[in-house]
Amino acid sequence: MSGRFFPRLACRLTCGLALIASALPALAQQEVLRGPGGSDIYQVDANVIEVVSNLGQPKGFWCGAVHYARHHHTPWDTQIVVVSAPAATQFTESGEGVKFTMDPAAAGVSAGAQGEALEPGTWQTVTEANRGCDEIDNPRGDN
């Protein structure tokens, strides 16, 4: 009886570890980029990204979206559109994320007002959203 117990136990342990190991690469692949101010930029689907920022201001989210856009050689006049307002993120244990798209029709959102508000439909061009982003990682001192 004990001869059958150990192979079953070994299989359960091996199979369980294999399942855990197969899930780890999928979790690691979700992070797309590290953005300005330590923001994390995740690919939600083919048309939507989520920026998780700890800056506590809208600029941190917009600059993360710009970083993603420029990393993918998106033209400067392209609109970045908010898909969803700040909300708990599925990608980290804590923090809030804002979802953005460069293709509002495909993401199921309509471009609305131009501005910095983090409300669905609000948009800025890559150029506009980029203003001030260099100062996040390189603040200027008032000496």
Contact map, one row per residue, 1 for C-alpha under 8 A:
11111000000000000000000000000000000000000000000000000000000000000000000000000000000000000000000000000000000000000000000000000000000000000000000
11111100000000000000000000000000000000000000000000000000000000000000000000000000000000000000000000000000000000000000000000000000000000000000000
11111110000000000000000000000000000000000000000000000000000000000000000000000000000000000000000000000000000000000000000000000000000000000000000
11111111000000000000000000000000000000000000000000000000000000000000000000000000000000000000000000000000000000000000000000000000000000000000000
11111111100000000000000000000000000000000000000000000000000000000000000000000000000000000000000000000000000000000000000000000000000000000000000
01111111110000000000000000000000000000000000000000000000000000000000000000000000000000000000000000000000000000000000000000000000000000000000000
00111111111000000000000000000000000000000000000000000000000000000000000000000000000000000000000000000000000000000000000000000000000000000000000
00011111111100000000000000000000000000000000000000000000000000000000000000000000000000000000000000000000000000000000000000000000000000000000000
00001111111110000000000000000000000000000000000000000000000000000000000000000000000000000000000000000000000000000000000000000000000000000000000
00000111111111000000000000000000000000000000000000000000000000000000000000000000000000000000000000000000000000000000000000000000000000000000000
00000011111111100000000000000000000000000000000000000000000000000000000000000000000000000000000000000000000000000000000000000000000000000000000
00000001111111110000000000000000000000000000000000000000000000000000000000000000000000000000000000000000000000000000000000000000000000000000000
00000000111111111000000000000000000000000000000000000000000000000000000000000000000000000000000000000000000000000000000000000000000000000000000
00000000011111111100000000000000000000000000000000000000000000000000000000000000000000000000000000000000000000000000000000000000000000000000000
00000000001111111110000000000000000000000000000000000000000000000000000000000000000000000000000000000000000000000000000000000000000000000000000
00000000000111111111000000000000000000000000000000000000000000000000000000000000000000000000000000000000000000000000000000000000000000000000000
00000000000011111111100000000000000000000000000000000000000000000000000000000000000000000000000000000000000000000000000000000000000000000000000
00000000000001111111110000000000000000000000000000000000000000000000000000000000000000000000000000000000000000000000000000000000000000000000000
00000000000000111111111000000000000000000000000000000000000000000000000000000000000000000000000000000000000000000000000000000000000000000000000
00000000000000011111111100000000000000000000000000000000000000000000000000000000000000000000000000000000000000000000000000000000000000000000000
00000000000000001111111110000000000000000000000000000000000000000000000000000000000000000000000000000000000000000000000000000000000000000000000
00000000000000000111111111000000000000000000000000000000000000000000000000000000000000000000000000000000000000000000000000000000000000000000000
00000000000000000011111111100000000000000000000000000000000000000000000000000000000000000000000000000000000000000000000000000000000000000000000
00000000000000000001111111110000000000000000000000000000000000000000000000000000000000000000000000000000000000000000000000000000000000000000000
00000000000000000000111111111000000000000000000000000000000000000000000000000000000000000000000000000000000000000000000000000000000000000000000
00000000000000000000011111111100000000000000000000000000000000000000000000000000000000000000000000000000000000000000000000000000000000000000000
00000000000000000000001111111110000000000000000000000000000000000000000000000000000000000000000000000000000000000000000000000000000000000000000
00000000000000000000000111111110000000000000000000000000000000000000000000000000000000000000000000000000000000000000000000000000000000000000000
00000000000000000000000011111111000000000000000000000000000000000000000000000000000000000000000000000000000000000000000000000000000000000000000
00000000000000000000000001111111000000000110000000000000000000000000000000000000000000000010000000000000000000000000000000000000000000000000000
00000000000000000000000000111111100000011110000000000000000000000000000000000000000000000000000000000000000000000000000000000000000000000000000
00000000000000000000000000001111110000011110000000000000000000000000000000000000000000000000000000000000000000000000000000000000000000000000000
00000000000000000000000000000011111000011100000000000000000000000001000000000000000000000000000000000000000000000000000000000000000000000000000
00000000000000000000000000000001111101111000000000000000000000000000000000000000000000000000000000000000000000000000000000000000000000000000000
00000000000000000000000000000000111111111000000000000000000000110011000000000000000000000000000000000000000000000000000000000000000000000000000
00000000000000000000000000000000011111100000000000000000000100110010000000000000000000000000000000000000000000000000000000000000000011011000000
00000000000000000000000000000000001111100000000000001110000100000000000000000000000000000000000000000000000000000000000000000000000000011000000
00000000000000000000000000000000011111110000000000001100000000000000000000000000000000000000000000000000000000000000000000000000000000000000000
00000000000000000000000000000000011111111000000000111100000110010000000000000000000000000000000000000000000000000000000000000000000000000000000
00000000000000000000000000000011111001111100000000111000000000010000000000000000000000000000000000000000000000000000000000000000000000000000000
00000000000000000000000000000011111000111110000011110000000000011001000000000000000000000000000000000000000000000000000000000000000000000000000
00000000000000000000000000000111100000011111000011100000000000000000000000000000000000000010000000000000000000000000000000000000000000000000000
00000000000000000000000000000111000000001111110111000000000000000000000000000000000000000000000000000000000000000000000000000000000000000000000
00000000000000000000000000000000000000000111111111000000000000000000000000000000000000000000000000000000000000000000000000000000000000000000000
00000000000000000000000000000000000000000011111110000000000000000000000000000000000000000000000000000000000000000000000000000000000000000000000
00000000000000000000000000000000000000000011111100000000000000000000000000000000000000000000000000000000000000000000000000000000000000000000000
00000000000000000000000000000000000000000001111110000000000000000000000000000000000000000000000000001110011000000000000000000000000000000000000
00000000000000000000000000000000000000000011111111000000000000000000000000000000001000000000000000111100001000000000000000000000000000000000000
00000000000000000000000000000000000000001111101111100000000000001000000000000000000000000000000000111000000000000000000000000000000000000000000
00000000000000000000000000000000000000001111000111110000000000000000000000000000000000000000000011110000000000000000000000000000000000000000000
00000000000000000000000000000000000000111100000011111000000010011000000000000000000000000000000011110000000000000000000000000000000000000000000
00000000000000000000000000000000000000111000000001111100000010000000000000000000000000001000001111000000000000000000000000000000000000000000000
00000000000000000000000000000000000011110000000000111111000110010000000000000000000000000000001110000000000000000000000000000000000000000000000
00000000000000000000000000000000000011100000000000011111000100000000000000000000000000000000001000000000000000000000000000000000000000000000000
00000000000000000000000000000000000010000000000000001111100100000000000000000000000000000000000000000000000000000000000000000000000000000000000
00000000000000000000000000000000000000000000000000001111110100000000000000000000000000000000000000000000000000000000000000000000000000000000000
00000000000000000000000000000000000000000000000000000011111110000000000000000000000000000000000000000000000000000000000000000000000000000000000
00000000000000000000000000000000000000000000000000000001111111000000000000000000000000000000000000000000000000000001110000000000000000000000000
00000000000000000000000000000000000000000000000000000000111111100000000000000000000000000000000000000000000000000001000000000000100010000000000
00000000000000000000000000000000000110100000000000001111111111110000000000000000000000000000000000000000000000000000000000000000000010010000000
00000000000000000000000000000000000000100000000000111000111111111000000000000000000000000000000011000000000000000000000000000000000000000000000
00000000000000000000000000000000000000000000000000000000011111111100000000000000000000000000000000000000000000000001000000000000110000000000000
00000000000000000000000000000000001100000000000000000000001111111110000000000000000000000000000000000000000000000000000000000000110010000000000
00000000000000000000000000000000001100111000000000101000000111111111000000000000000000000000000000000000000000000000000000000000000000000000000
00000000000000000000000000000000000000001000000010100000000011111111100000000001000000000000000000010000000000000000000000000000000000000000000
00000000000000000000000000000000000000000000000000000000000001111111110000000001000000000000000000000000000000000000000000000100110000000000000
00000000000000000000000000000000001100000000000000000000000000111111111000000000000000000000000000000000000000000000000000000000000000000000000
00000000000000000000000000000000101000001000000000000000000000011111111100000000000000000000000000000000000000000000000000000000000000000000000
00000000000000000000000000000000000000000000000000000000000000001111111111000000000000000000000000000000000000000000000000000100000000000000000
00000000000000000000000000000000000000000000000000000000000000000111111111100000000000000000000000000000000000000000000000000000000000000000000
00000000000000000000000000000000000000000000000000000000000000000011111111000000000000000000000000000000000000000000000000000000000000000000000
00000000000000000000000000000000000000000000000000000000000000000001111111000000000000000000000000000000000000000000000000000000000000000000000
00000000000000000000000000000000000000000000000000000000000000000000111111100000000000000000000000000000000000000000000000000000000000000000000
00000000000000000000000000000000000000000000000000000000000000000000111111110100000000000000000000000000000000000000000000000000000000000000000
00000000000000000000000000000000000000000000000000000000000000000000010011111100000000000000000000000000000000000000000000000100000000000000000
00000000000000000000000000000000000000000000000000000000000000000000000001111100000000000000000000000000000000000000000000001110000000000000000
00000000000000000000000000000000000000000000000000000000000000000000000000111110000000000000000000000000000000000000000000001110000000000000000
00000000000000000000000000000000000000000000000000000000000000000000000001111111000000000000000000000100000000000000000000001100000000000000000
00000000000000000000000000000000000000000000000000000000000000000000000000001111100000000000000000000100000000000000000000111100000000000000000
00000000000000000000000000000000000000000000000000000000000000001100000000000111110000000000000000011100000000000000000000111100000000000000000
00000000000000000000000000000000000000000000000000000000000000000000000000000011111000000000000000011111000000100000000111110000000000000000000
00000000000000000000000000000000000000000000000000000000000000000000000000000001111110000000000001111000000000000000011111100000000000000000000
00000000000000000000000000000000000000000000000100000000000000000000000000000000111110000000000001111001001010000000001110000000000000000000000
00000000000000000000000000000000000000000000000000000000000000000000000000000000011111100000000001110000000000000000011100000000000000000000000
00000000000000000000000000000000000000000000000000000000000000000000000000000000011111100000000011100000000000000000011100000000000000000000000
00000000000000000000000000000000000000000000000000000000000000000000000000000000000111110000000111100000000000000000010000000000000000000000000
00000000000000000000000000000000000000000000000000000000000000000000000000000000000111111000000111000000000000000000000000000000000000000000000
00000000000000000000000000000000000000000000000000000000000000000000000000000000000001111100011110000000000000000000000000000000000000000000000
00000000000000000000000000000000000000000000000000010000000000000000000000000000000000111111111110000000000000000000000000000000000000000000000
00000000000000000000000000000000000000000000000000000000000000000000000000000000000000011111100000000000000000000000000000000000000000000000000
00000000000000000000000000000100000000000100000000000000000000000000000000000000000000001111100000000000000000000000000000000000000000000000000
00000000000000000000000000000000000000000000000000000000000000000000000000000000000000001111111000000000000000000000000000000000000000000000000
00000000000000000000000000000000000000000000000000000000000000000000000000000000000000001111111000000000000000000000000000000000000000000000000
00000000000000000000000000000000000000000000000000000000000000000000000000000000000000011001111100000000000000000000000000000000000000000000000
00000000000000000000000000000000000000000000000000011100000000000000000000000000000000011001111110000000000000000000000000000000000000000000000
00000000000000000000000000000000000000000000000000011000000000000000000000000000000001111000011111000000000000000000000000000000000000000000000
00000000000000000000000000000000000000000000000001111000000010000000000000000000000011111000001111100000000000000000000000000000000000000000000
00000000000000000000000000000000000000000000000001110000000010000000000000000000011111100000000111110000000000000000010000000000000000000000000
00000000000000000000000000000000000000000000000111100000000000000000000000000000011111000000000011111000000000000000000000000000000000000000000
00000000000000000000000000000000000000000000000111100000000000001000000000000001111100000000000001111100000000000000000000000000000000000000000
00000000000000000000000000000000000000000000001110000000000000000000000000000001111000000000000000111111001000000000000000000000000000000000000
00000000000000000000000000000000000000000000001100000000000000000000000000000111100000000000000000011111000000000000000000000000000000000000000
00000000000000000000000000000000000000000000001000000000000000000000000000000000100000000000000000001111111000000000000000000000000000000000000
00000000000000000000000000000000000000000000000000000000000000000000000000000000101000000000000000001111111111100000000000000000000000000000000
00000000000000000000000000000000000000000000000000000000000000000000000000000000000000000000000000000011111111000000000000000000000000000000000
00000000000000000000000000000000000000000000001000000000000000000000000000000000000000000000000000000011111110000000000000000000000000000000000
00000000000000000000000000000000000000000000001100000000000000000000000000000000001000000000000000001011111110000000000000000000000000000000000
00000000000000000000000000000000000000000000000000000000000000000000000000000000000000000000000000000001111111000000000000000000000000000000000
00000000000000000000000000000000000000000000000000000000000000000000000000000000001000000000000000000001111111100000000110000000000000000000000
00000000000000000000000000000000000000000000000000000000000000000000000000000000000000000000000000000001100111110000000010000000000000000000000
00000000000000000000000000000000000000000000000000000000000000000000000000000000100000000000000000000001000011111000000011100000000000000000000
00000000000000000000000000000000000000000000000000000000000000000000000000000000000000000000000000000000000001111100000011100000000000000000000
00000000000000000000000000000000000000000000000000000000000000000000000000000000000000000000000000000000000000111110000011100000000000000000000
00000000000000000000000000000000000000000000000000000000000000000000000000000000000000000000000000000000000000011111000001110000000000000000000
00000000000000000000000000000000000000000000000000000000000000000000000000000000000000000000000000000000000000001111100001110000000000000000000
00000000000000000000000000000000000000000000000000000000011001000000000000000000000000000000000000000000000000000111110001110000000000000000000
00000000000000000000000000000000000000000000000000000000010000000000000000000000000000000000000000000000000000000011111001000000000000000000000
00000000000000000000000000000000000000000000000000000000010000000000000000000000010111000000000001000000000000000001111101000000000000000000000
00000000000000000000000000000000000000000000000000000000000000000000000000000000011110000000000000000000000000000000111111000000000000000000000
00000000000000000000000000000000000000000000000000000000000000000000000000000000111110000000000000000000000010000000011111000000000000000000000
00000000000000000000000000000000000000000000000000000000000000000000000000000000111000000000000000000000000011111000001111100000000000000000000
00000000000000000000000000000000000000000000000000000000000000000000000000000000110000000000000000000000000000111111111111110000000000000000000
00000000000000000000000000000000000000000000000000000000000000000000000000000011110000000000000000000000000000111111000011111000000000000000000
00000000000000000000000000000000000000000000000000000000000000000000000000000011100000000000000000000000000000000111000001111111100000000000000
00000000000000000000000000000000000000000000000000000000000000000000000000011111000000000000000000000000000000000000000000111111100000000000000
00000000000000000000000000000000000000000000000000000000000000000100100000111111000000000000000000000000000000000000000000011111110000000000000
00000000000000000000000000000000000000000000000000000000000000000000000000011000000000000000000000000000000000000000000000011111111000000000000
00000000000000000000000000000000000000000000000000000000000000000000000000000000000000000000000000000000000000000000000000011111111000000000000
00000000000000000000000000000000000000000000000000000000001001100100000000000000000000000000000000000000000000000000000000011111111010000000000
00000000000000000000000000000000000000000000000000000000000001100100000000000000000000000000000000000000000000000000000000000111111110000000000
00000000000000000000000000000000000000000000000000000000000000000000000000000000000000000000000000000000000000000000000000000011111111000000000
00000000000000000000000000000000000000000000000000000000000000000000000000000000000000000000000000000000000000000000000000000000011111110000000
00000000000000000000000000000000000100000000000000000000001100100000000000000000000000000000000000000000000000000000000000000000111111111000000
00000000000000000000000000000000000100000000000000000000000000000000000000000000000000000000000000000000000000000000000000000000001111111110000
00000000000000000000000000000000000000000000000000000000000000000000000000000000000000000000000000000000000000000000000000000000000111111111000
00000000000000000000000000000000000110000000000000000000000100000000000000000000000000000000000000000000000000000000000000000000000111111110000
00000000000000000000000000000000000110000000000000000000000000000000000000000000000000000000000000000000000000000000000000000000000011111110000
00000000000000000000000000000000000000000000000000000000000000000000000000000000000000000000000000000000000000000000000000000000000001111111000
00000000000000000000000000000000000000000000000000000000000000000000000000000000000000000000000000000000000000000000000000000000000001111111100
00000000000000000000000000000000000000000000000000000000000000000000000000000000000000000000000000000000000000000000000000000000000000100111110
00000000000000000000000000000000000000000000000000000000000000000000000000000000000000000000000000000000000000000000000000000000000000000011111
00000000000000000000000000000000000000000000000000000000000000000000000000000000000000000000000000000000000000000000000000000000000000000001111
00000000000000000000000000000000000000000000000000000000000000000000000000000000000000000000000000000000000000000000000000000000000000000000111
